Amino acid sequence: MGGCEGVREAWGDYLALVEGGKGGVIFMIDVTTIEDREGEVKEELEGVLETLRDSGEGQIAVVLNKVDRRDVSLTEVMETLGIEDGEEEGVELKGFKSSVINGVGVEEVFQWLGSSRET
Ligand SMILES: Nc1nc2c(ncn2[C@@H]2O[C@H](COP(=O)(O)OP(=O)(O)OP(=O)(O)O)[C@@H](O)[C@H]2O)c(=O)[nH]1
């Protein structure tokens, strides 16, 4: 799903589908604008995490995209966003870096979402 403001209102409807191990969330962040939109990203991410944690299960891959245009430290961005890899209240989170345009890092995201569900 897209991230523009009008579309965000519909996120909740789809997040409900993640319950029962039916799927996961890929929360994609554009690293080229992350500094300008840090507060907004943090707020939206917290909202998604809260919804997932309320349901008591789910997986969320936080993906920093467009690293071909601007490389960033995954650890630093995750720290800034106040998140870390691991499970909290039944929700598994893992951070990734990707360049969708070059196909870098994308496979790892899907592999993690798939494999983690099998255990
Ligand atoms: N360099 C580069 N460009 C990318 C990458 N992923 C998407 N784009 C390009 O970025 C442009 C906008 O795409 P997105 O940022 O995915 O679109 P969006 O998130 O719906 O747009 P905004 O909400 O306006 O940020 C398109 O021209 C894409 O081809 C990437 O990994 N690297």
The ligand as an SDF file (V2000), in Angstrom:
LIG
                    3D

 32 34  0  0  0  0  0  0  0  0999 V2000
   17.0790    5.5310   -6.6200 N   0  0  0  0  0  0  0  0  0  0  0  0
   16.0150    4.8340   -6.2240 C   0  0  0  0  0  0  0  0  0  0  0  0
   14.8080    5.2270   -6.6150 N   0  0  0  0  0  0  0  0  0  0  0  0
   13.7500    4.5160   -6.1780 C   0  0  0  0  0  0  0  0  0  0  0  0
   13.8700    3.3900   -5.3140 C   0  0  0  0  0  0  0  0  0  0  0  0
   12.6380    2.9290   -5.0470 N   0  0  0  0  0  0  0  0  0  0  0  0
   11.7780    3.7220   -5.7060 C   0  0  0  0  0  0  0  0  0  0  0  0
   12.4480    4.6770   -6.3910 N   0  0  0  0  0  0  0  0  0  0  0  0
   11.8930    5.7230   -7.2840 C   0  0  0  0  0  0  0  0  0  0  0  0
   11.3190    6.7560   -6.5070 O   0  0  0  0  0  0  0  0  0  0  0  0
   10.2480    7.3590   -7.2250 C   0  0  0  0  0  0  0  0  0  0  0  0
    9.0470    7.5000   -6.3060 C   0  0  0  0  0  0  0  0  0  0  0  0
    8.7270    6.2250   -5.8390 O   0  0  0  0  0  0  0  0  0  0  0  0
    8.4220    5.9850   -4.3270 P   0  0  0  0  0  0  0  0  0  0  0  0
    9.2810    6.8200   -3.4480 O   0  0  0  0  0  0  0  0  0  0  0  0
    8.4320    4.5170   -4.1400 O   0  0  0  0  0  0  0  0  0  0  0  0
    6.9170    6.4930   -4.3170 O   0  0  0  0  0  0  0  0  0  0  0  0
    6.0110    6.9110   -3.1450 P   0  0  0  0  0  0  0  0  0  0  0  0
    6.5650    6.4400   -1.8490 O   0  0  0  0  0  0  0  0  0  0  0  0
    4.6480    6.4980   -3.4920 O   0  0  0  0  0  0  0  0  0  0  0  0
    6.1250    8.4680   -3.2700 O   0  0  0  0  0  0  0  0  0  0  0  0
    6.1240    9.5860   -2.1110 P   0  0  0  0  0  0  0  0  0  0  0  0
    4.9910    9.2410   -1.1950 O   0  0  0  0  0  0  0  0  0  0  0  0
    5.9490   10.8510   -2.8910 O   0  0  0  0  0  0  0  0  0  0  0  0
    7.4710    9.4910   -1.4420 O   0  0  0  0  0  0  0  0  0  0  0  0
    9.9960    6.4890   -8.4380 C   0  0  0  0  0  0  0  0  0  0  0  0
   10.5270    7.1470   -9.5590 O   0  0  0  0  0  0  0  0  0  0  0  0
   10.7760    5.2130   -8.1420 C   0  0  0  0  0  0  0  0  0  0  0  0
   11.2860    4.6330   -9.3090 O   0  0  0  0  0  0  0  0  0  0  0  0
   15.1800    3.0020   -4.9330 C   0  0  0  0  0  0  0  0  0  0  0  0
   15.4170    2.0450   -4.1890 O   0  0  0  0  0  0  0  0  0  0  0  0
   16.2120    3.7690   -5.4040 N   0  0  0  0  0  0  0  0  0  0  0  0
  1  2  1  0
  2  3  2  0
  2 32  1  0
  3  4  1  0
  4  5  2  0
  4  8  1  0
  5  6  1  0
  5 30  1  0
  6  7  2  0
  7  8  1  0
  8  9  1  0
  9 10  1  0
  9 28  1  0
 10 11  1  0
 11 12  1  0
 11 26  1  0
 12 13  1  0
 13 14  1  0
 14 15  2  0
 14 16  1  0
 14 17  1  0
 17 18  1  0
 18 19  2  0
 18 20  1  0
 18 21  1  0
 21 22  1  0
 22 23  2  0
 22 24  1  0
 22 25  1  0
 26 27  1  0
 26 28  1  0
 28 29  1  0
 30 31  2  0
 30 32  1  0
M  END
$$$$
